Amino acid sequence: MTAGSETGTGTGRFSPTGYASTVRRLAPVGEGEGSGRRQERSDDFSRLAEEMKAYLASPRGLSEEERRQYNETLNRAVLGFADEREQILAIIEDQLIRLRIHQLEGYAHSYQTLAEAVFAEVIGLNVLELVLRQKDDLEEIQVVGTVIYEVRSGHAVRSKHCFDHEREVERIQQNLVLYNNDRIGPRKRWAEVVLRDGSRVTMTGFGFTSRPTLTIRIFYR
């Protein structure tokens, strides 16, 4: 199974961009279990996702160069690069196998495998992937709150795509800084990630700007 695997309905390529609109369906619960049991199942998935995020963020490689390359792979996976996304999905699949976790009892999701559901939670770029698919004349992506602007041929135009909630932007921010050994929060309210190809990602929030922002400056060699 790779990041190009199919999802949900069995048609179309797997993509974490559906994360925001994907409804996590919970399996039917027995009489008397109620909302408390459903919340417990959701919490189990949240804990697994956080543990996987910490696992991915841990240093990997024997040399400083190998560790830097691995961090770059994580960053590029978050930014929607297909090859790197396949690599990270494979790491998640292997770790779940080692942990002997093939499913969470009573927890259902819209992805074909649990690994894909976890991937969408800890790596997924959400709707920005749809923008990045059309890179022919794309120079910059600007996100202000839930609104996305595309800069093409020197002109900024509001994108037809948008986020459903600012929490989705903040999640991408936290993933990027975590995998880049940085942080963004009340004490450090902006951060910047520079990829090996020269693309630059700038993020602000927590009062530095009134709404969370994310700017991706595309670099073409």
C-alpha positions in Angstrom: 0.0 0.0 0.0 1.3 3.4 -1.0 0.2 7.0 -0.8 -1.3 6.4 -4.2 -3.7 3.8 -2.7 -7.4 4.2 -3.1 -9.7 5.4 -0.4 -13.2 5.0 0.9 -15.3 4.2 -2.1 -12.5 2.2 -3.8 -12.2 4.8 -6.6 -9.7 7.6 -7.1 -6.3 7.9 -5.7 -5.7 8.2 -2.0 -5.1 11.8 -0.9 -5.1 13.3 2.5 -6.6 16.5 1.1 -10.0 14.9 1.9 -9.1 15.1 5.6 -11.1 18.2 6.4 -14.3 17.0 4.8 -13.9 13.3 5.7 -16.5 12.3 8.3 -15.1 9.8 10.8 -17.9 7.3 11.1 -18.2 5.5 14.4 -19.4 1.9 14.4 -22.8 1.3 15.9 -22.6 1.0 19.7 -24.6 -1.3 21.8 -27.6 -0.1 23.8 -26.5 1.8 26.9 -23.0 2.6 25.6 -24.0 6.1 24.5 -21.9 9.0 23.5 -19.3 8.3 26.2 -18.2 5.1 24.4 -18.1 6.8 21.0 -15.9 9.6 22.5 -13.6 6.9 24.0 -13.2 5.3 20.6 -12.4 8.7 19.0 -9.9 9.4 21.8 -8.2 6.1 21.1 -7.6 7.2 17.5 -6.4 10.7 18.7 -3.9 9.1 21.1 -2.6 6.8 18.3 -2.2 9.8 16.0 -0.3 11.7 18.6 2.0 8.8 19.3 2.6 8.3 15.6 3.4 12.0 15.2 6.0 11.8 18.0 7.4 8.6 16.4 7.8 10.4 13.0 9.3 13.4 14.6 12.1 11.5 16.5 15.6 11.7 15.0 16.2 9.2 12.2 19.6 8.4 10.7 23.1 7.7 11.7 24.6 11.0 10.6 23.5 14.6 10.7 23.1 14.6 7.0 20.8 11.6 7.1 18.7 13.2 9.9 18.5 16.4 7.9 17.3 14.5 4.8 14.7 12.7 6.8 13.3 15.9 8.2 13.2 17.3 4.7 11.2 14.2 3.6 8.7 14.9 6.4 8.4 18.6 5.4 7.9 17.7 1.7 5.3 15.0 2.6 3.3 17.6 4.6 3.6 20.0 1.5 2.1 17.3 -0.7 5.1 15.9 -2.6 4.0 12.4 -3.8 7.2 10.5 -3.5 7.9 11.7 0.0 4.3 11.0 1.0 4.6 7.4 -0.1 7.8 7.0 2.0 6.1 8.4 5.1 3.0 6.3 4.6 5.2 3.2 4.4 6.9 4.2 7.7 3.5 4.5 9.3 2.4 1.1 7.9 5.5 -0.6 9.2 5.2 1.0 12.7 1.6 -0.2 13.0 2.7 -3.7 12.0 5.4 -3.6 14.7 2.8 -2.5 17.2 0.4 -5.2 15.9 -2.3 -2.6 15.5 -4.4 -3.4 12.4 -7.6 -1.6 13.5 -9.1 0.1 16.5 -12.0 -1.9 17.9 -15.3 -0.1 17.3 -13.7 2.8 15.4 -14.6 3.2 11.7 -13.2 5.7 9.2 -13.5 6.5 5.5 -10.1 5.3 4.5 -9.2 1.9 3.2 -6.7 1.2 6.0 -6.0 2.5 9.4 -2.5 3.6 8.2 -4.1 5.9 5.6 -6.4 7.4 8.3 -3.4 8.0 10.6 -1.5 9.5 7.6 -4.2 11.9 6.9 -4.3 13.1 10.5 -0.5 13.6 11.0 0.7 14.5 7.5 -2.2 15.6 5.4 -2.0 19.0 3.7 -5.8 19.3 3.2 -7.1 21.5 0.3 -3.7 23.0 -0.4 -2.8 19.9 -2.2 -5.5 20.7 -4.8 -3.8 24.1 -5.4 -0.3 22.5 -5.6 -1.5 20.1 -8.3 -1.8 23.1 -10.7 1.8 24.3 -10.4 2.4 25.5 -14.0 2.4 29.2 -13.2 2.0 29.1 -9.5 4.4 31.4 -7.7 3.0 31.6 -4.2 0.2 30.3 -2.0 -1.1 32.7 0.7 -3.5 31.5 3.5 -5.2 33.9 5.8 -7.5 32.2 8.2 -9.6 29.9 6.0 -9.1 31.9 2.8 -6.6 30.8 0.2 -5.0 33.1 -2.4 -3.0 31.9 -5.4 -0.3 34.1 -6.9 0.1 33.2 -10.6 2.1 35.3 -13.1 2.4 38.1 -10.5 -1.3 38.3 -9.7 -3.0 37.2 -6.5 -6.4 35.7 -7.0 -8.7 34.2 -4.4 -8.7 30.5 -4.8 -11.8 28.5 -5.4 -10.5 26.2 -2.6 -10.7 27.1 1.1 -10.3 25.6 4.6 -13.4 24.6 6.5 -11.9 25.9 9.8 -8.8 27.7 11.0 -7.9 24.6 13.1 -7.0 22.9 9.9 -4.4 25.6 9.1 -3.0 25.4 12.6 -2.6 21.7 12.4 -0.5 22.1 9.2 1.5 24.7 11.0 2.2 22.4 13.9 3.1 19.5 11.7 5.6 21.6 9.7 7.4 23.1 12.7 7.4 19.8 14.6 9.1 18.0 11.7 11.5 20.9 11.3 12.5 20.9 15.0 10.9 24.3 15.5 7.8 25.5 17.2 5.0 28.0 16.9 2.8 29.0 19.8 2.1 31.8 22.4 5.9 32.3 23.1 7.0 32.0 19.4 4.3 33.3 17.3 5.9 32.9 13.8 8.1 30.3 12.1 9.7 29.7 8.8 10.7 26.5 7.0 13.0 26.4 4.0 13.0 23.3 1.9 16.1 22.0 0.1 14.7 23.1 -3.3 14.5 26.6 -2.0 10.7 26.8 -1.4 10.0 28.9 1.7 7.1 28.4 4.1 6.2 31.2 6.5 3.7 30.8 9.3 2.2 33.2 11.8 -0.5 33.1 14.5 -1.2 33.3 18.3 -1.8 37.1 18.2 1.1 37.9 15.9 -1.6 38.1 13.3 -5.3 38.1 14.1 -5.8 34.9 12.2 -3.4 32.0 11.4 -1.5 32.5 8.2 0.6 30.3 6.0 2.6 31.4 2.9 4.3 29.0 0.5 6.8 30.7 -1.9 7.4 28.2 -4.7 11.0 28.0 -5.9 11.7 26.8 -9.4 15.2 25.8 -10.5 
